[in-house]
Amino acid sequence: MFLPKYPDSPTPPPTHITPTAADSAPARRPVPQISVSTGAVAAVLLGGVVLTALLAAVAVSAVSVAVTAVVLRSLLHDHHRR
């Protein structure tokens, strides 16, 4: 009742397959050629320099604002003491 039913096969399947000439060498896919121009490299380098300069400008501005806030706080604190 629970036994699997196999299809009737008049000829047994081959036990081994002989390799052919096409099977011996696997087909190689062509590798896409990537060409990087000097303009692209220059653009990436220039973008990196500009972003680094902007980051440095933001950092200097933040330090400047922090120092100004500390100086103003100290001046106002001294003014209220008097």
Contact map, one row per residue, 1 for C-alpha under 8 A:
1110000000000000000000000000000000000000000000000000000000000000000000000000000000
1111000000000000000000000000000000000000000000000000000000000000000000000000000000
1111100000000000000000000000000000000000000000000000000000000000000000000000000000
0111110000000000000000000000000000000000000000000000000000000000000000000000000000
0011111000000000000000000000000000000000000000000000000000000000000000000000000000
0001111100000000000000000000000000000000000000000000000000000000000000000000000000
0000111110000000000000000000000000000000000000000000000000000000000000000000000000
0000011111000000000000000000000000000000000000000000000000000000000000000000000000
0000001111110000000000000000000000000000000000000000000000000000000000000000000000
0000000111110000000000000000000000000000000000000000000000000000000000000000000000
0000000011111000000000000000000000000000000000000000000000000000000000000000000000
0000000011111100000000000000000000000000000000000000000000000000000000000000000000
0000000000111110000000000000000000000000000000000000000000000000000000000000000000
0000000000011111100000000000000000000000000000000000000000000000000000000000000000
0000000000001111100000000000000000000000000000000000000000000000000000000000000000
0000000000000111110000000000000000000000000000000000000000000000000000000000000000
0000000000000111111000000000000000000000000000000000000000000000000000000000000000
0000000000000001111100000000000000000000000000000000000000000000000000000000000000
0000000000000000111110110000000000000000000000000000000000000000000000000000000000
0000000000000000011111110000000000000000000000000000000000000000000000000000000000
0000000000000000001111111000000000000000000000000000000000000000000000000000000000
0000000000000000000111111100000000000000000000000000000000000000000000000000000000
0000000000000000001111111100000000000000000000000000000000000000000000000000000000
0000000000000000001111111100000000000000000000000000000000000000000000000000000000
0000000000000000000011111110000000000000000000000000000000000000000000000000000000
0000000000000000000001111111000000000000000000000000000000000000000000000000000000
0000000000000000000000001111100000000000000000000000000000000000000000000000000000
0000000000000000000000000111110000000000000000000000000000000000000000000000000000
0000000000000000000000000011111000000000000000000000000000000000000000000000000000
0000000000000000000000000001111100000000000000000000000000000000000000000000000000
0000000000000000000000000000111110000000000000000000000000000000000000000000000000
0000000000000000000000000000011111000000000000000000000000000000000000000000000000
0000000000000000000000000000001111100000000000000000000000000000000000000000000000
0000000000000000000000000000000111110000000000000000000000000000000000000000000000
0000000000000000000000000000000011111000000000000000000000000000000000000000000000
0000000000000000000000000000000001111101100000000000000000000000000000000000000000
0000000000000000000000000000000000111111100000000000000000000000000000000000000000
0000000000000000000000000000000000011111110000000000000000000000000000000000000000
0000000000000000000000000000000000001111111000000000000000000000000000000000000000
0000000000000000000000000000000000011111111100000000000000000000000000000000000000
0000000000000000000000000000000000011111111110000000000000000000000000000000000000
0000000000000000000000000000000000000111111111000000000000000000000000000000000000
0000000000000000000000000000000000000011111111100000000000000000000000000000000000
0000000000000000000000000000000000000001111111110000000000000000000000000000000000
0000000000000000000000000000000000000000111111111000000000000000000000000000000000
0000000000000000000000000000000000000000011111111100000000000000000000000000000000
0000000000000000000000000000000000000000001111111110000000000000000000000000000000
0000000000000000000000000000000000000000000111111111000000000000000000000000000000
0000000000000000000000000000000000000000000011111111100000000000000000000000000000
0000000000000000000000000000000000000000000001111111110000000000000000000000000000
0000000000000000000000000000000000000000000000111111111000000000000000000000000000
0000000000000000000000000000000000000000000000011111111100000000000000000000000000
0000000000000000000000000000000000000000000000001111111110000000000000000000000000
0000000000000000000000000000000000000000000000000111111111000000000000000000000000
0000000000000000000000000000000000000000000000000011111111100000000000000000000000
0000000000000000000000000000000000000000000000000001111111110000000000000000000000
0000000000000000000000000000000000000000000000000000111111111000000000000000000000
0000000000000000000000000000000000000000000000000000011111111100000000000000000000
0000000000000000000000000000000000000000000000000000001111111110000000000000000000
0000000000000000000000000000000000000000000000000000000111111111000000000000000000
0000000000000000000000000000000000000000000000000000000011111111100000000000000000
0000000000000000000000000000000000000000000000000000000001111111110000000000000000
0000000000000000000000000000000000000000000000000000000000111111111000000000000000
0000000000000000000000000000000000000000000000000000000000011111111100000000000000
0000000000000000000000000000000000000000000000000000000000001111111110000000000000
0000000000000000000000000000000000000000000000000000000000000111111111000000000000
0000000000000000000000000000000000000000000000000000000000000011111111100000000000
0000000000000000000000000000000000000000000000000000000000000001111111110000000000
0000000000000000000000000000000000000000000000000000000000000000111111111000000000
0000000000000000000000000000000000000000000000000000000000000000011111111100000000
0000000000000000000000000000000000000000000000000000000000000000001111111110000000
0000000000000000000000000000000000000000000000000000000000000000000111111111000000
0000000000000000000000000000000000000000000000000000000000000000000011111111100000
0000000000000000000000000000000000000000000000000000000000000000000001111111110000
0000000000000000000000000000000000000000000000000000000000000000000000111111111000
0000000000000000000000000000000000000000000000000000000000000000000000011111111100
0000000000000000000000000000000000000000000000000000000000000000000000001111111110
0000000000000000000000000000000000000000000000000000000000000000000000000111111111
0000000000000000000000000000000000000000000000000000000000000000000000000011111111
0000000000000000000000000000000000000000000000000000000000000000000000000001111111
0000000000000000000000000000000000000000000000000000000000000000000000000000111111
0000000000000000000000000000000000000000000000000000000000000000000000000000011111
